[in-house]
Amino acid sequence: MHKGRSPEPLDFFIWTVEDVGLWLEDINLGSYRQVFEDNGVNGEYLESLSMFTTEQILRFIRRCHMKWGDFITLCKELRRIKGFVLHLCSFHIHDCIDRICSSYHHLKFGH
């Protein structure tokens, strides 16, 4: 990641703590940047939030001193970038399938 540049959503699984901080700034949750850094919240950790139990979520909110509305914003933004990643992956898979089918057609029929 380049210093000061927003992290790419496609790479969010491998975001560093610094990348997460830049993303928090982008989504207007920059006031949580330091506490996220202090707690070592990286992209892998953000991804794991979706598997947290209610008790773990509440502990995370308390540890980060988050307002409930801000946590909801965080979750919505995470869902948005996950959707972006899934959309891109889906697009690339369909593109690969099309190319494979086209290559197969050329090999089989010689067109």
C-alpha positions in Angstrom: 0.0 0.0 0.0 1.2 3.5 -0.8 1.4 5.9 2.1 -1.5 8.3 2.2 -3.4 6.6 -0.6 -6.7 4.9 0.0 -6.4 1.1 0.0 -7.9 -0.9 -2.9 -11.1 -2.7 -2.0 -10.1 -5.7 -4.0 -7.1 -6.2 -1.6 -9.1 -5.7 1.6 -8.3 -9.2 2.9 -4.6 -8.2 3.0 -5.0 -4.7 4.3 -2.5 -3.7 6.9 -3.4 -1.8 10.1 -2.4 1.4 8.3 -4.6 0.5 5.3 -7.6 0.0 7.6 -6.9 3.5 9.1 -6.9 5.1 5.7 -10.2 3.4 4.9 -11.7 4.6 8.2 -10.8 8.1 7.1 -12.4 7.6 3.7 -15.7 6.4 5.3 -15.8 9.2 7.9 -14.9 7.0 10.8 -11.4 8.4 11.2 -12.0 9.1 14.9 -11.6 5.4 15.4 -8.3 5.1 13.5 -6.0 5.2 16.6 -8.0 2.7 18.6 -8.2 0.3 15.6 -4.4 0.7 15.3 -3.9 0.1 19.0 -6.0 -3.1 18.7 -4.2 -4.3 15.6 -7.3 -4.3 13.4 -6.2 -5.3 9.9 -8.1 -6.6 6.8 -8.1 -10.2 8.0 -9.6 -9.0 11.3 -12.3 -7.0 9.5 -13.1 -10.1 7.4 -13.5 -12.1 10.6 -16.1 -9.7 12.0 -18.8 -11.4 9.9 -18.2 -14.6 11.9 -18.3 -12.9 15.4 -20.9 -13.9 17.9 -23.1 -11.2 19.4 -20.9 -11.3 22.6 -17.7 -10.8 20.5 -19.3 -7.9 18.6 -20.3 -6.2 21.8 -16.8 -6.7 23.2 -15.3 -5.2 20.0 -17.6 -2.2 20.2 -16.7 -1.6 23.9 -13.0 -2.1 23.3 -13.0 0.4 20.4 -15.4 2.7 22.2 -17.7 2.8 19.1 -21.1 4.3 18.9 -23.7 1.8 17.7 -24.5 3.9 14.6 -20.8 4.0 13.7 -20.6 0.2 14.0 -23.5 -0.1 11.7 -21.8 2.3 9.2 -18.6 0.1 9.5 -20.7 -3.0 8.7 -22.4 -1.4 5.8 -19.1 -0.2 4.3 -17.6 -3.6 4.8 -20.6 -5.2 3.0 -20.2 -2.7 0.2 -16.5 -3.5 -0.4 -17.1 -7.2 0.0 -19.8 -6.9 -2.7 -17.4 -5.0 -4.9 -14.8 -7.8 -4.5 -17.4 -10.5 -5.2 -18.7 -8.7 -8.2 -15.2 -8.3 -9.7 -14.4 -12.0 -9.0 -17.7 -13.0 -10.6 -16.9 -10.9 -13.6 -13.4 -12.4 -14.0 -14.7 -15.9 -13.6 -17.3 -15.3 -16.3 -14.7 -13.7 -18.6 -12.4 -16.7 -18.0 -15.2 -19.2 -18.8 -16.0 -17.3 -22.0 -12.4 -17.4 -23.1 -12.1 -21.1 -22.3 -15.3 -21.9 -24.2 -14.1 -19.8 -27.1 -10.7 -21.6 -27.2 -12.4 -25.0 -27.0 -14.7 -24.0 -29.9 -11.7 -23.0 -32.0 -9.8 -26.2 -31.2 -12.8 -28.4 -31.8 -14.2 -26.8 -34.9 -11.2 -24.9 -36.3 -13.0 -21.5 -36.6 
